[in-house]
Amino acid sequence: MAKPKRRTPKPPKDPAAPPETKADKFVRLATSRVTKACRAIYSVGMLGSNSYTSTPEQIDKVRMVLQAAVDGTMNRLTKSETKPVGFTL
């Protein structure tokens, strides 16, 4: 059975509170997504344990793809849009 996707919960609606601003939404979503990305990157780093073997070329390819993803993300955040990269060893 597939795991249900979790969405970032919105703060509880208070009828007296002003609506969520774009800046508030950015903070809420960025906090959740960056935390999730850091956990995923940590799990990639766990491939360096003694349970796995890899070649220097494979490690370099992983590094290059992760760096390209970070560069692309930063370009999007600064409005210099790029396409996402794929990955296969």
HELIX and SHEET records of a PDB file:
HELIX    1   1 LYS A   22  GLY A   45  1                                  24    
HELIX    2   2 MET A   46  GLY A   48  5                                   3    
HELIX    3   3 PRO A   56  LEU A   77  1                                  22    
END                                                                             
